[in-house]
């Protein structure tokens, strides 16, 4: 009697272990088959990375001098004086979260920059960009990019190489693409900019990830000297997403900075991206402390239909 129980205990443990391993392999296999079978666009390719840009409804092509320009138009890094650092955070539903960061450095007429983003989509498959994944799947996206910019006079040309990887548990898909940009900046007064994101789509032909092209034209105007106490800026951006209707964004930013400390507000109206219920209006603001800015942006409805609060920090030297 005791001998049977002694044999049954290890046998049950072994059976349970094998069953769990089999179930895990089935779920992983299902996740891989779903991930491989469905073409999808990584959220990292359209998620507003710069909190300042998010407050302006995604406009960013002609926002010059911030490290976050690496995500929208590398050429707009060209007015950065020495070093730029930027970071951002956003919470997603079901314990999801987004972390972004960028670092830019000027070396004579060149600017070098690195950028990255981590999107953890949480625990609810209803929030995943790829439908059909089983409950309990951990879905994450990672974006890494590097840019080189050359400036001659008021003209700057820039290029970016970007890498995206999506993971559903151990199943993964990868994408490789590039961006290019042109910026004409006249001192700190105005800037014209044009950029193309995801040139050539996904260079990895075997991948199910799609990298749709996005072309931007932007114009930014400072109505007062941004080195003075009062600040007032407007930006206009036209966007042409591949396979979708074009859209425009009109935004304004203004405030007061006294002895290096101040507060800025911003807001924008933009036509709704085709196929989404995203809000047409966004608002945001910054607290400026010498060369550092604490940023915030709010959107009542994003492309996922979620209310968004974004927090960021910028430092320029």
N, C-alpha and C positions, 0 to 999 in steps of 0.2 A: 504494500500500500504506500509506504513512504517512498519506496523506490520509484513508483510510477509518478508520484508528485514531483520528485526530484528531476525526472526526465521531462515532465510536462512544462515546468517553469521555463527552462532554457529554450524548449521547443516553441513555446508561445512567443518568447522574446524574439527568436529568430524569424518566426512567421510574420510577426508585426513589423520587424525591420525590413523584411523583403517586400511586404505589402506597401510600406511607406516609400521604399525606393522605387517600386514599380509605379505607384501613383505619381511620384515626383517626376519620373521619366516621361510618363504619359502627359502630364501637365506641361512639362518643358517642351516636349515634342509638339504639343498642340500650340504652345506659344510660338515656337519656331515656325511651324507651318503657317499660322496666321500672319506672323510678321513677314515671312518670305512671300506669301501669296498676294498680299494687298499692297498696292502702291500707296505711299503716304508722304505727306509733306511734313518734315520735322518742324515742331513748334519753334525751335531755336532759330529758324530762318525768318520768322516774322514777329517774334516776341520783341517789343520795344525794350532795348537794353539800357539806354541812357534814361534816367528818371526825368531829366530836363526835356528830352525828346518826347517821352511819354506824356508829360504835361502839355506838350504842344501837339497832341494827337498823332504822334509818330513822325512828325516832320523832323528831319535831321541832316539832310544833304548839305545845307548851307550854315549849319551851326558850327562855327569854326573855333578852333583853339582848345577844345576839350578832348581828353583821351577817348571818350566814348564815341568820337567820330569814326573810330576804326570799324564800328559795326554798320555804319550807314554810308560813309563816303571817306575813304582813307585820305584823299587829298585835302580835306578840311582840317587835318592835323597841322597843316603847314604854318598856321599863325601861332602855334604853341611856342613859347619863348625858350624854355629849357626842358622841364619835366612835367608830365601830367599823369595823375593817378585817379581812377574812378572805380567805385564799387556800388552795387545795388542789391536790394533784396525785395522779394515779393512772396507773400503766402498764397498757396493754391488750396482748393477744397480737398477734403479727405487727407489732411496732413501733408499735402504737397507743398513744394517751395521752389523758388528760383533764385539762384545766386549768379551775379554777373561781375566781371572785373576787367579793367583795361589799364595798361601802362604804356606811356609814350615818352620818347626821348628825342631831343634834337641834337644832331651832330653836324655842325656847319649848315650846308644847304639841304641836308637829308633829315628826315624824321623816320624813326623806327618805332613800331608799336606792336604790342601783343594784346590779345583779347580772349576771353573765355567765358563760358556760361555752363551752368549745371541746372537742368530742369528735372526735378523729381516730381512725377505726376501723382504721387500719393498711392492710396490703396484701393480706390474705387475704379473699376474698369470703365464705368460710365464716363469718367473724365479723361480717359486715354485717347490720344489722337488716332489710334488704331483700334477699331471695334472688334469684338469677338474674343478678346483675351480672357482667360479664366480668372475667377476671383482668387486673390492672394498673389497675383503676379506683381512683381516690382518693375515698373516701367520708368526708365530714366533716359534723358538725352544729354549729350555732352557736345559742346561746340568749342573749337580752338581755332585761332586765326592769327596770322602775322602779316604786317603791312610794311611797305617801304614807300616813302614819298620823297620826291625831288622838287624843290622850289627854285624857280629862276624869276626874279623880279616879283611881279604880282601874280604870276601863274604857277600853279602847283599841279603835278601829276602824281597819282598814287595807284598802287596795286596791292591786292590782298589775296593770300592763299588761305582757304578755310577747310576745316575738316569737321565732319559731324558723325557722331556714333550714337545709335539708339540701342538700348538693351531692354529686352523683356525677359527677366531672369537671366539665364545664360545665353539665350538667343540674341543675336545682334545683327544690325545692318549698318553699313558705313557709306558715307558720301564725301566726295572731294570736289571742290569748285573754287571759283575765284571772283573777286570784285575789282572794279576799276573806277577811278574818279578823276574829275578835273575841277579845280576851284580857282576862281579869280577873286582875290581879296584885295581891296583897296584900303590899306591901313586897317583900323578897327571900325571903319564907317559902314562899308557895305561889302557884300560878297555874292557872287553868282557861282552856282555849283551844279555839276551834272555827274551822276554816278549810275553804274549798272551793277547790280548784284546778281550773283550766280550765273556768271558768263558761261555759256555752254552747258548749263544744267549740271547734272551729276556726272562727273567724269568716270565714275565706276559703273560701267554699263550693266554689270551683273547684279547690282543692288536694286532693291525695290523702293528705295528712297528717291523721292522726286525733289529737285531743287529748282523751282520755277524762277524765271528771270524777273527782276523788278528794276525798272528804270525810274530815276528821280531827277527832277530839275527843281532847284531851290534858289530863292533870292531872300537875303536877309539885309535889313537896313537898320542902323543905329541912328536915331534922330538927335541924340545928344552924345557928347564924348563919354564913352563908357568908363573912362578914368576919373570922371567927375562924380559929384554926389548924386545927381539924378540919373536914372537909367530908363531908357525907353527904346524898345526894339520891336520890329515886326518881321514876320517871316511868311513867305508864300511858297508852297511846294506843290508840284504836280507829280503824280505817280502813275506809272503804267505797268500794272502787274500782268504777267504773261497769262493769256487765256481769260482775263477778266476785264471788266470795265475800268477805265481810268478814274482817278479820284483826285481831289485837291484838298489842301489844308491851308487855312489862314489863321495865324496865331500872333499873339502879342505878349510882350514881357516888359514889366516896368517896376520901378521901386526907387528906394532911397538908400544910399550907403554913405555914412558919415564916419570919417576917420577909420575906414576899413571895416566897419560893422554896419549891417543894414539888413533889410528884408525886401525880397522881390516876389512879385506875383506873376502868374502867367496863365493863359487860357487860350483855347483854340476851337475853331469849328472846322470839321472836315466831313466831306461826303462819306457815306457809309460804304465800307468795303463790300463788294458784291458777294452774296451768299452768307452774310453774317448779320447779326442783330447788334453790332457794335454801336455804342453811343456816338452821336455826332459831335458832342461837346466833351472836352476834357479841361481840367484845371490843375494847377500846381503852384508851388512856391519854393523859395529858398531862403535860408538864413545865411548871410555872408559874414564870415569872420576872417578878415584879411584875405589870404589866398585860398581859404577853404570855404566850401559851400555845402550846407546840409539841405538835401533836396527831398521834395515830396510831390507825388502826382496821384490824382484820383480820376477814375473813369467809372461811371455808373454801370456800364455794360461793355465787356471786352468781346473779342471774337468768339470766346467760349460761352458768352452769355453770363459772365460772372462779374460782380462788382470788384474793382481792383484798387488796392492801396500799394503804392511803391515808395520805397525809402532808399535814398542814396547819399553818397558823399563824393565830392570832387575836390581835388587839390591840384593847383597849378603853380608852378614856380618859374 
